[in-house]
Amino acid sequence: MQTYRVLIIGSGFGGQCAAVNLLKAGIDDFRVLERRDFFGGTWCQNTYPGAAVDVPSPLYSLSFASYRWSQMFAEQAELQRYTEQVIEQFRLRERMELQANVERIEWNEAEKRWAVHTASKGIFYAQFVINASGPLSQPVIPRIRGQDRFRGKTFHTNHWDHSYDYRGKRVAIVGSGASAVQVIPVIAPQVEQLHVFQRTPHWVLPRADRRFGSIQRWLLGVKPAYKLLRWLIYWQFETRVIAFKYSKPAIRLVQRQAMRWLKHQVPDPNLRAKLIPDFAIGCKRVLLSNTYYPALSRANVTLHTREQGVASLDESGINTADGAHVDVDLIIWSTGYDATDGVISYPVSGKNAVQLRDVWAEYPRTYLGTSLPDFPNLFIVTGPNTGIGHTSALFIIESQMNYILDCIRTVHAKGLRSIEVRPEAERTYTAMIHREMERTVWKSGGCHSWYQSKSGHVIAMFPGFSFSYYRLTRALKPADHILS
């Protein structure tokens, strides 16, 4: 029988952070389940051309694992090397199970443990489960009439097919968000024709990237210098919340900067008009790029707006909403992820067979974005309302670990078997989250984004400073929980 004290689902940064924190707490009876045939999560899966982080690398790293980054905004290959370094440094590989795709998990109240059913590795049992599958792990491809008729090549940016040579081909990319804005400048000079299908334009700001020199890289290996740089970047980025929530004049100031950038990079007034968003900056994810606008201005690139969007496919390409036909050899879906309603992709059955899908039928909700009533000993890393639009997601993940480890240690110290949040504590927390959300640009900025669930509630983001979330997770509140 495969029985552990803790099971971690997912081997990306969330899973790695959970594993290392367990080891530091003296808990080594755990296993990491990874559905793929390789470790590492997002930055090992997303290998599309141009893939890179949009948070400065020294901040977008785990506090306990420094690294000599080569540039301010690391590219995918370097992020993968960093991921592999963390796995090797803490000897996590021997604690990971590959191709262990979780199909469902079920709580056994009598035994006070979870049964985790996998597709090919059998059933695992654990007292505690930490779901670290991540919000950006379920790619979405829209259902479009005629998809099965298209004879060319298609794939999502999340599953880039490197065996296909797109050079000299007629290519369409559907979507103009964070992945597309990185892919387009790389492939545009290499293809015969590139058609960009944009549903809505995004605000774009300059990307203040730079290569680190040899002395700077050496300093990144000195822990005090590394910590100081992280601290400086953190507070610089933390001030952005003032615009997102507390100051409409600040939003207007940043938006004017984005307009100047657009005018500077796109001299053609007709193209520029297609690239001006009709919502406040920050309502959707702000994109950072120095090369996206120039790529769209190339002679071999055509930008299609919503009115010229994809209506259907046929054998040779795309039929557009305005009645045109576009012949293409390759369609790239850059259409995002099920990051709100699909936070957990597998069925979860809690106490008294309560189903998570039913609890979340209206919209996903949790206490501290991490735990739920009727689901004892279950913790969700980067759960509802833990996203952060202005700083590093890894800061939030590490904050969550304070709470998760406190829960596990408290159960052990008291000689008990389970812990779950009280329904009234979850309701109070959720009410606070959505009350505060009303003041943010994500809710009132005039857009519909992937930050929102089907209900209209903003589910992806935490409505405030990241240090406020850190304070909330710093110490367990026993009165908010049921211990048994």
C-alpha positions in Angstrom: 0.0 0.0 0.0 1.4 3.4 -1.0 0.8 5.4 2.2 2.4 8.7 3.1 1.9 11.4 5.6 1.7 14.0 2.9 1.0 13.8 -0.9 1.9 16.8 -3.1 0.2 17.0 -6.5 2.3 18.8 -9.0 6.1 19.3 -9.3 6.3 22.9 -10.4 7.4 25.7 -8.1 4.4 25.2 -5.8 5.2 21.5 -5.4 8.9 22.1 -5.0 8.3 24.8 -2.3 5.9 22.5 -0.4 8.4 19.7 -0.5 11.4 21.8 0.7 9.3 23.3 3.5 8.2 19.9 4.6 11.9 18.8 4.7 12.8 21.8 6.7 10.1 21.1 9.2 11.5 17.6 9.6 8.7 15.9 7.6 10.2 13.5 5.1 7.3 11.0 4.7 5.8 12.5 1.5 5.6 11.9 -2.2 5.2 14.3 -5.1 2.9 13.2 -7.9 3.6 14.6 -11.4 1.2 13.8 -14.3 3.8 14.4 -17.0 6.8 12.3 -17.8 9.2 15.1 -16.6 9.5 17.2 -13.5 9.3 21.0 -13.2 5.8 22.3 -14.1 5.2 25.4 -16.1 8.7 26.4 -17.0 9.5 22.9 -18.2 6.2 22.5 -20.1 6.0 25.9 -21.8 8.8 25.8 -24.4 7.3 28.0 -27.1 9.6 30.5 -28.8 10.2 33.6 -26.8 8.9 32.1 -23.5 10.2 34.2 -20.6 9.2 35.4 -17.2 7.6 38.9 -16.8 8.8 39.5 -13.2 12.5 40.2 -12.5 14.3 36.9 -12.0 15.9 37.7 -8.6 12.4 38.2 -7.2 10.8 35.4 -9.3 12.8 32.7 -7.4 12.4 30.9 -4.2 13.8 32.7 -1.1 15.8 29.6 0.0 17.4 28.9 -3.5 19.4 31.8 -4.9 20.7 31.7 -8.5 23.2 33.6 -10.7 20.8 34.8 -13.3 22.1 35.9 -16.7 19.5 38.6 -17.2 16.8 40.5 -15.4 13.9 38.7 -17.1 14.9 35.1 -17.4 14.0 33.1 -20.5 12.5 29.6 -20.4 15.7 27.6 -20.8 17.3 29.4 -17.8 14.1 29.0 -15.7 14.2 25.3 -16.5 17.8 25.1 -15.4 16.9 26.9 -12.2 14.0 24.5 -11.6 16.3 21.5 -12.1 18.8 23.1 -9.7 16.2 23.3 -7.0 15.2 19.7 -7.5 18.8 18.5 -7.4 19.8 20.8 -4.5 17.1 19.4 -2.2 17.2 15.9 -3.6 13.6 16.0 -4.6 13.8 13.7 -7.6 13.9 10.6 -5.4 10.6 11.7 -3.8 8.8 12.3 -7.1 6.5 10.0 -9.1 6.2 10.6 -12.8 3.2 9.9 -15.0 1.0 9.8 -11.9 -2.0 11.7 -13.3 -4.5 12.2 -10.6 -8.1 11.1 -11.6 -9.9 11.8 -8.3 -9.3 12.1 -4.6 -11.7 11.0 -1.8 -11.7 11.7 2.0 -12.2 8.7 4.3 -13.6 10.1 7.5 -13.2 6.9 9.5 -9.6 6.6 8.6 -9.0 10.4 8.5 -7.0 10.2 5.3 -7.2 10.9 1.6 -7.3 8.2 -1.2 -5.6 9.6 -4.3 -6.5 7.7 -7.4 -4.1 7.9 -10.4 -4.5 6.7 -13.9 -1.5 4.4 -14.1 0.2 4.3 -10.6 -2.6 3.0 -8.5 -4.0 4.5 -5.3 -2.0 6.6 -2.9 -3.1 7.2 0.6 -2.1 10.2 2.7 -3.2 12.1 5.9 -2.6 15.4 4.1 -2.9 16.4 0.5 -1.3 19.6 -1.0 -2.6 20.4 -4.4 0.1 22.3 -6.3 -1.1 21.6 -9.9 -1.2 25.4 -10.5 -3.8 27.6 -12.1 -2.0 27.8 -15.5 -1.9 24.1 -16.2 -5.1 23.4 -18.1 -4.8 24.9 -21.6 -8.1 26.0 -23.3 -8.7 25.7 -27.0 -12.0 27.2 -28.1 -14.6 25.0 -29.9 -14.9 26.4 -33.4 -17.0 25.0 -36.2 -15.0 22.9 -38.7 -12.0 22.2 -36.5 -11.9 18.6 -37.6 -11.8 19.6 -41.2 -8.6 21.6 -41.1 -5.7 19.6 -42.8 -2.9 21.8 -41.6 -1.0 21.6 -38.3 -2.4 23.0 -35.0 -1.2 23.1 -31.4 -1.5 25.2 -28.2 1.4 27.3 -27.0 1.4 25.1 -23.9 2.2 22.1 -26.1 4.5 23.5 -28.7 5.5 21.0 -31.4 9.2 21.5 -32.0 9.2 18.8 -34.6 7.1 21.1 -36.9 9.2 23.6 -38.9 7.1 26.8 -39.2 9.7 28.7 -41.1 8.5 29.9 -44.5 4.9 28.8 -43.7 1.6 30.7 -43.6 0.8 30.9 -39.9 -2.1 32.1 -37.8 -1.9 32.7 -34.1 -5.2 33.0 -32.3 -4.9 35.2 -29.2 -2.9 38.3 -28.3 -2.2 37.8 -24.6 0.9 37.1 -22.5 2.1 34.0 -24.5 1.3 35.5 -28.0 3.1 38.7 -27.2 6.3 36.6 -26.7 5.8 34.2 -29.6 4.9 36.7 -32.3 8.2 38.8 -32.4 10.2 35.5 -32.6 8.4 33.8 -35.4 7.2 36.8 -37.5 10.6 37.3 -39.3 10.8 33.6 -40.0 7.3 32.9 -41.6 6.0 33.8 -45.0 2.8 35.3 -43.6 1.6 35.7 -40.0 -2.1 36.4 -39.2 -2.7 37.5 -35.6 -6.3 37.1 -34.5 -6.9 39.5 -31.6 -10.1 39.4 -29.6 -9.2 42.5 -27.5 -6.0 44.5 -27.5 -3.9 44.6 -24.3 -2.0 47.5 -22.7 1.7 47.1 -23.3 4.6 48.7 -21.4 8.3 48.6 -22.1 10.3 45.6 -20.8 13.2 46.9 -18.8 15.4 43.9 -19.4 19.2 43.8 -19.2 22.0 41.3 -19.2 24.0 40.9 -16.0 27.7 41.4 -16.3 30.2 39.0 -14.7 30.6 41.0 -11.6 26.8 41.4 -11.2 26.4 37.7 -11.6 29.1 37.0 -9.0 27.2 39.3 -6.6 24.0 37.3 -7.2 25.9 34.4 -5.7 26.5 36.4 -2.5 23.5 35.8 -0.2 23.4 39.2 1.4 23.6 40.9 -2.0 20.9 38.6 -3.4 18.6 39.3 -0.5 19.1 43.1 -0.8 18.3 43.0 -4.6 15.2 41.0 -3.9 14.1 43.4 -1.2 14.7 46.4 -3.5 12.8 44.9 -6.4 10.0 43.7 -4.1 9.2 47.1 -2.7 9.5 48.8 -6.1 6.9 46.4 -7.5 4.7 46.4 -4.4 3.9 50.1 -5.0 1.9 49.1 -8.1 -1.0 48.1 -6.0 -1.6 51.7 -5.3 -2.6 52.1 -8.9 -4.5 48.8 -9.1 -6.6 49.6 -6.1 -6.1 52.9 -4.3 -5.5 55.6 -6.9 -7.3 56.3 -10.2 -4.9 59.2 -11.0 -2.1 56.7 -10.7 -3.8 54.4 -13.2 -4.3 57.3 -15.6 -0.6 58.2 -15.3 0.5 54.6 -16.2 -2.1 54.5 -19.0 -0.6 57.7 -20.5 2.8 56.0 -20.4 1.4 53.0 -22.2 -0.2 55.3 -24.9 3.1 57.1 -25.4 4.8 53.7 -25.9 2.2 52.7 -28.4 2.5 55.9 -30.4 6.3 55.6 -30.3 6.4 52.0 -31.6 3.4 52.1 -34.0 3.6 55.0 -36.5 0.7 53.7 -38.6 -2.4 55.4 -37.2 -4.8 52.7 -38.6 -2.8 49.9 -36.9 -2.5 51.9 -33.8 -6.2 52.4 -33.5 -6.7 48.6 -33.5 -4.3 48.3 -30.6 -5.9 50.8 -28.2 -7.8 48.9 -25.4 -11.2 50.2 -24.3 -10.6 49.4 -20.6 -8.4 50.8 -17.8 -4.9 49.6 -17.7 -4.5 46.7 -15.2 -8.0 45.4 -15.7 -6.4 42.7 -17.8 -2.8 41.5 -17.4 -0.4 44.3 -18.4 2.1 43.0 -21.0 5.7 43.9 -21.1 7.4 43.9 -24.5 9.8 46.0 -26.6 9.3 43.9 -29.7 5.6 43.1 -30.0 4.4 46.3 -31.6 7.3 46.4 -34.1 6.5 42.8 -35.1 2.9 43.7 -35.8 4.1 46.5 -38.0 6.0 44.1 -40.3 4.8 43.8 -43.9 4.2 40.1 -43.6 2.0 40.4 -40.5 -1.8 41.0 -40.6 -3.7 41.9 -37.4 -7.3 40.8 -37.4 -9.7 42.4 -34.9 -12.7 40.9 -33.2 -14.9 41.9 -36.1 -12.5 39.9 -38.3 -12.2 37.0 -35.9 -12.2 33.3 -36.4 -15.8 32.2 -37.4 -15.0 28.6 -38.6 -12.3 26.4 -40.1 -12.2 24.5 -43.3 -9.6 22.2 -45.0 -7.3 25.0 -46.0 -7.6 27.6 -43.2 -9.8 30.1 -41.4 -13.1 31.7 -42.4 -13.4 35.1 -40.7 -16.4 36.8 -39.1 -16.4 39.4 -41.9 -16.6 36.9 -44.7 -12.9 36.6 -45.7 -10.9 33.4 -46.0 -7.3 33.0 -44.8 -5.2 30.2 -46.1 -2.8 28.9 -43.5 -0.5 25.9 -42.9 -0.3 26.2 -39.1 -2.8 27.5 -36.4 -1.3 28.3 -33.0 -3.8 28.5 -30.2 -2.6 31.1 -27.7 -5.9 31.1 -25.9 -4.9 30.8 -22.3 -5.9 28.4 -19.5 -8.9 27.4 -17.3 -7.4 29.4 -14.4 -10.5 30.2 -12.4 -13.4 27.7 -12.6 -10.9 25.0 -13.3 -8.5 25.6 -10.4 -8.6 21.8 -9.7 -9.1 19.7 -12.7 -10.0 16.4 -11.0 -13.0 15.4 -8.9 -12.6 15.9 -5.1 -14.9 14.2 -2.6 -14.8 15.5 1.0 -16.6 14.7 4.2 -20.1 13.1 3.8 -19.2 12.8 0.1 -19.5 16.5 -0.4 -18.2 17.3 -3.9 -15.9 20.2 -4.6 -17.6 20.9 -7.9 -20.9 21.4 -6.1 -19.3 23.7 -3.4 -17.7 25.7 -6.2 -20.8 25.6 -8.5 -21.4 29.4 -8.1 -17.7 30.3 -8.0 -14.4 28.9 -6.4 -13.9 30.1 -2.8 -11.5 29.2 0.0 -10.1 30.4 3.3 -6.8 32.2 2.6 -7.0 30.8 -0.9 -5.9 27.5 0.6 -8.5 25.5 2.6 -12.2 24.7 2.6 -14.9 23.5 5.1 -15.7 19.8 4.7 -12.4 19.1 3.1 -10.1 18.3 6.0 -6.3 18.2 5.6 -6.6 19.5 2.0 -4.6 22.5 1.0 -4.6 24.3 -2.4 -1.4 26.1 -3.5 -2.3 29.2 -5.6 -6.0 28.6 -4.9 -8.8 31.1 -5.5 -7.8 34.8 -5.0 -4.1 34.2 -4.5 -3.0 35.6 -7.8 -0.9 38.7 -7.7 -0.7 41.1 -10.6 2.1 43.3 -9.5 4.9 41.1 -8.0 6.1 37.5 -7.8 3.6 34.7 -7.4 6.4 32.8 -5.6 6.1 35.2 -2.7 2.4 34.2 -2.3 3.3 30.5 -2.5 5.9 30.8 0.2 3.3 32.7 2.3 0.8 29.9 1.9 3.4 27.5 3.2 3.4 29.3 6.5 -0.2 28.5 7.0 0.0 24.9 5.6 2.9 23.9 7.8 1.3 25.5 10.8 -1.8 23.3 10.2 0.2 20.1 9.8 2.4 20.9 12.8 -0.6 21.8 15.0 -2.4 18.5 14.2 0.8 16.6 15.0 1.6 18.5 18.2 -1.9 17.9 19.6 -1.8 14.2 18.8 -4.8 14.7 16.5 -5.6 13.5 13.0 -7.3 16.3 11.0 -7.9 20.0 10.6 -10.5 21.9 8.6 -11.5 25.5 8.4 -14.9 26.5 10.0 -17.6 27.4 7.5 -18.1 30.8 9.2 -14.4 31.6 8.9 -14.4 30.8 5.2 -17.5 32.9 4.7 -16.1 35.9 6.5 -12.8 35.7 4.6 -14.5 35.3 1.2 -16.9 38.2 1.9 -13.8 40.4 2.8 -12.0 39.4 -0.4 -14.9 40.3 -2.7 -15.8 43.5 -0.7 -12.2 44.7 -1.2 -12.2 43.5 -4.8 -14.9 46.1 -5.6 -12.3 48.8 -5.2 -9.8 47.3 -7.7 -9.3 47.8 -11.4 -9.8 44.1 -11.9 -13.4 44.4 -11.0 -14.2 48.0 -12.0 -11.8 48.6 -14.9 -14.4 47.9 -17.7 -13.2 44.6 -19.0 -13.9 40.8 -18.8 -10.7 38.9 -18.2 -9.5 35.4 -17.3 -9.2 36.8 -13.7 -13.0 36.4 -13.5 -15.0 33.2 -13.2 -18.2 32.6 -15.2 -20.1 34.1 -12.2 -18.4 37.5 -12.8 -16.5 37.3 -9.5 -12.8 38.0 -9.7 -11.3 34.7 -8.6 -7.7 34.9 -9.8 -6.4 37.9 -7.9 -5.7 38.9 -4.2 -7.2 42.5 -3.8 -4.3 44.1 -1.9 -0.7 44.3 -1.0 1.2 41.0 -1.0 2.6 41.8 2.5 -1.1 41.9 3.7 -1.5 38.4 2.5 1.7 37.4 4.2 0.4 38.8 7.5 -2.8 36.8 7.1 -0.9 33.6 6.6 1.8 34.2 9.1 0.2 32.3 12.0 -2.6 29.8 12.3 -5.8 31.1 13.9 -7.0 28.0 15.9 -10.5 29.6 16.5 -11.0 29.5 12.7 -10.5 25.8 12.6 -12.0 22.4 13.7 -9.3 20.0 15.0 -10.2 16.3 15.5 
